[in-house]
C-alpha cells in the first residue's frame, strides 16, 4: 500500500512511499497520459539493479535511458553539458519528464539538469539509497559541485513527486547504508531525541540489516526533513539546521576533490567536529558528547579524518552557502535532539574543533 506525504506549502509535491518501481508506469499514465516522453537518468551501477524493473512497468511509454558513471565527481557542469547533448539526441523538449533513478548524486545532477534544460522541465525523484530516501530527495534542492566548493551551483526546483521503493535498500552495500545513517543521526540531533534513542537501542538490528527496523527508522527520519522543509522551503531560517555537520564535511569533500571521502563520512566527521565545538561552548556535556561520538562509531561511521592542513579546510569553509557577510555560520547541537544556528563562530574555535577530529 502506497503512503502519501505532502511536502511544502508553496510548490508542493507528494512523497509516495512504499511504491514499487514497476508501478511507476501506471502512475505516469494516470498523471500525464500515454503520449509523453520520459528521460530516465541513472548511473551504471543502479541501472544494473533497478532499471529493468522500472522499464518493465513503462513498456507502453516512450522512454529513453541515459546512464552516467557512478561517483560524486559526476556532479559537474561537464556532465550537465553531456546530458544536454544526449537529451537532444533523444529529441527531448520542455514537455519531457526526467526520471532520476538513484541516490543523492543522481538526484542532484538530474534535478539540476531538469531545472535548466530549455529553462525547465518536469522531473520525478526515484531514490534508491537510504541517504536519498530520507534526505536528499526531499526539499527541492538540486545542484552540481565546483572545484571551489560542494553544491555551489544549484537552485531550488521542486520535483513533481518522489517515488520511494524501500525494497531498493536491500541491494545496498553497508558502506552506502552508512551514508544514509549519518544523515539520519543528523536528523535526530536536530529535532528528534526519541529517534536518536531508537537508533541507539536498535543499533545491532540496523547493522544486521533488519529492514523492518530500517524502514521504521527511515519513516521517522524523513518526517523530520519533511516538517522542516515544509516550514522553510527556501532555507531562510530553521531549514539551515539540516546542515549540521555539513560545513565541516563539505570542506573535507572539497579538499579530497569529491573522491576521497563519501558524503556520509564527511557529515559524520562534521557532526563530531560540531559536537566538540558545542562541548567547548557548554551546549553539550561530556556524557552527551560521548553518546554522539559513540553512536557514530557504533554505525561504523568515522569521527576523525586523516591529516589535513586545518587552515586549508578553514578556507574551504569560507565558501559555505550559510555564511553571512563574511561570517562563518555553523549548526551546533544543543544536547540531544536540538540544534542552533551559530553566526558568531570565530576562526580560532573552528580550528580547535578541526584539531579534535584531524589525526
Long-range contacts (C-beta under 8 A, 24 or more apart in sequence): 5-222, 5-223, 5-226, 7-138, 7-139, 7-162, 7-226, 7-229, 7-230, 8-140, 8-158, 8-229, 8-230, 8-233, 9-230, 9-233, 10-233, 11-140, 11-158, 11-233, 12-158, 13-140, 13-158, 13-159, 13-160, 13-161, 13-162, 14-161, 14-162, 15-138, 15-161, 15-162, 15-164, 15-222, 15-226, 16-161, 16-162, 16-163, 16-164, 17-164, 17-166, 17-219, 18-164, 18-165, 18-166, 19-163, 19-164, 19-165, 20-53, 20-165, 20-167, 21-50, 21-53, 21-54, 21-57, 21-126, 21-163, 21-165, 21-168, 22-53, 22-54, 22-56, 22-57, 23-57, 24-54, 24-57, 24-58, 24-99, 24-124, 24-126, 24-163, 25-57, 25-58, 25-59, 25-60, 25-61, 26-57, 27-161, 27-163, 28-58, 28-61, 28-97, 29-60, 29-61, 31-160, 32-97, 34-60, 34-61, 35-62, 36-61, 36-62, 36-95, 36-96, 36-97, 37-62, 37-63, 37-64, 37-90, 37-91, 37-92, 37-93, 37-95, 37-96, 37-97, 38-62, 38-63, 38-64, 38-96, 38-97, 38-98, 38-99, 39-63, 39-64, 39-66, 39-87, 39-90, 39-92, 39-96, 39-97, 39-98, 39-99, 40-64, 40-65, 40-66, 40-99, 40-101, 41-66, 41-67, 41-68, 41-83, 41-98, 41-99, 41-100, 41-101, 41-102, 41-106, 41-109, 41-110, 41-113, 42-66, 42-67, 42-68, 42-100, 42-101, 42-102, 42-106, 43-67, 43-68, 43-69, 43-70, 43-74, 43-102, 43-105, 43-106, 44-68, 44-69, 44-70, 45-70, 46-70, 46-101, 46-102, 46-103, 46-106, 46-128, 47-101, 49-128, 49-168, 49-171, 50-101, 50-128, 50-168, 50-171, 51-101, 54-99, 54-101, 54-126, 63-99, 64-90, 64-92, 66-90, 68-106, 68-109, 70-105, 71-105, 71-258, 71-259, 72-105, 72-145, 72-253, 72-258, 72-259, 72-262, 72-263, 73-145, 73-257, 73-258, 73-259, 74-105, 74-109, 75-105, 75-108, 75-109, 75-143, 75-144, 75-145, 75-151, 75-258, 76-144, 76-145, 77-144, 77-146, 77-153, 79-109, 79-144, 80-109, 80-112, 80-113, 80-116, 80-144, 83-109, 83-113, 83-117, 84-113, 84-117, 87-113, 87-117, 92-117, 92-121, 93-118, 93-121, 94-118, 94-119, 94-120, 94-121, 95-121, 96-121, 96-122, 97-121, 97-122, 97-123, 97-124, 97-160, 98-122, 98-123, 98-124, 99-123, 99-124, 99-126, 100-124, 100-125, 100-126, 100-159, 101-126, 101-128, 102-126, 102-127, 102-128, 102-129, 102-132, 103-127, 103-128, 103-129, 103-131, 103-132, 103-136, 103-176, 103-179, 104-129, 104-131, 104-132, 104-135, 104-136, 104-137, 104-263, 106-132, 107-132, 107-136, 107-137, 107-142, 108-136, 108-141, 108-142, 108-143, 108-144, 108-151, 108-154, 109-144, 110-142, 111-140, 111-142, 111-157, 111-159, 112-142, 112-143, 112-144, 112-153, 112-154, 112-155, 112-157, 114-142, 114-157, 115-142, 115-155, 115-157, 116-155, 120-157, 122-159, 122-160, 123-157, 123-159, 123-160, 124-159, 124-160, 124-161, 124-162, 124-163, 125-159, 125-161, 125-162, 125-163, 126-162, 126-163, 126-164, 126-165, 127-162, 127-164, 127-168, 128-165, 128-168, 128-171, 128-172, 129-168, 129-169, 129-172, 129-176, 129-179, 129-180, 130-169, 130-172, 130-176, 130-177, 130-179, 130-180, 130-181, 130-184, 130-214, 130-218, 131-176, 131-179, 131-180, 131-182, 131-183, 131-263, 131-264, 132-180, 133-164, 133-166, 133-169, 133-180, 133-218, 133-222, 134-180, 134-183, 134-184, 134-187, 134-218, 134-221, 134-222, 134-225, 135-180, 135-183, 135-187, 135-221, 135-222, 135-225, 135-242, 137-162, 137-164, 138-162, 138-222, 138-225, 138-226, 138-229, 139-225, 139-229, 139-233, 139-239, 139-242, 140-229, 140-233, 141-235, 145-258, 147-254, 147-257, 148-254, 148-319, 149-250, 149-254, 149-316, 149-319, 149-320, 150-250, 150-253, 150-254, 150-258, 151-250, 151-321, 152-319, 152-321, 156-233, 156-234, 156-235, 166-211, 166-215, 166-218, 169-211, 169-214, 169-218, 170-209, 170-211, 174-207, 174-209, 174-300, 175-262, 177-209, 177-214, 178-262, 178-264, 178-265, 178-299, 178-300, 178-301, 179-262, 179-263, 179-264, 179-265, 180-264, 181-206, 181-264, 181-299, 181-301, 182-245, 182-263, 182-264, 182-265, 182-267, 182-268, 182-271, 182-296, 182-299, 182-301, 183-221, 183-264, 183-267, 184-217, 184-218, 184-221, 185-268, 185-271, 185-295, 185-296, 185-299, 185-301, 186-242, 186-244, 186-245, 186-267, 186-271, 187-221, 187-224, 187-225, 187-242, 188-221, 188-224, 188-336, 188-337, 189-244, 189-271, 189-292, 189-333, 189-336, 189-337, 189-339, 190-224, 190-228, 190-241, 190-242, 190-244, 190-331, 190-333, 190-337, 190-338, 190-339, 191-224, 191-227, 191-228, 191-241, 191-337, 191-338, 191-339, 192-220, 192-224, 192-337, 193-335, 193-336, 193-337, 193-338, 194-220, 194-337, 195-220, 195-221, 195-224, 196-291, 196-295, 196-336, 196-337, 199-295, 199-299, 200-291, 200-295, 200-298, 203-295, 203-298, 203-299, 206-299, 207-298, 207-299, 207-300, 238-341, 240-322, 240-329, 240-331, 240-341, 241-331, 241-339, 241-340, 241-341, 243-322, 243-331, 244-270, 244-271, 244-274, 244-331, 244-332, 244-333, 244-339, 245-269, 245-270, 245-271, 245-273, 245-274, 245-331, 246-270, 246-331, 247-274, 247-317, 247-320, 247-322, 247-328, 247-329, 247-330, 247-331, 248-273, 248-274, 248-313, 248-317, 248-353, 248-354, 248-357, 250-316, 250-317, 250-320, 251-313, 251-314, 251-316, 251-317, 251-320, 252-305, 252-308, 252-313, 254-316, 254-319, 255-308, 255-312, 255-313, 255-316, 261-305, 264-301, 265-301, 265-302, 268-296, 268-301, 268-302, 268-303, 269-302, 269-303, 269-304, 269-305, 269-357, 271-296, 271-333, 272-296, 272-303, 272-304, 272-356, 272-357, 273-353, 273-354, 273-356, 273-357, 274-330, 274-331, 274-332, 274-333, 274-353, 275-333, 276-352, 276-353, 276-356, 276-357, 277-330, 277-332, 277-345, 277-349, 277-350, 277-352, 277-353, 278-332, 278-333, 278-334, 280-349, 280-352, 280-353, 281-332, 281-349, 283-332, 283-333, 283-334, 283-335, 283-340, 284-333, 284-334, 284-335, 284-336, 288-333, 288-335, 288-336, 291-336, 292-333, 292-336, 303-357, 304-357, 304-358, 304-359, 305-357, 305-358, 305-359, 306-358, 306-359, 307-358, 307-359, 308-358, 310-351, 310-354, 310-355, 310-358, 311-351, 313-354, 313-358, 314-347, 314-350, 314-351, 314-354, 317-350
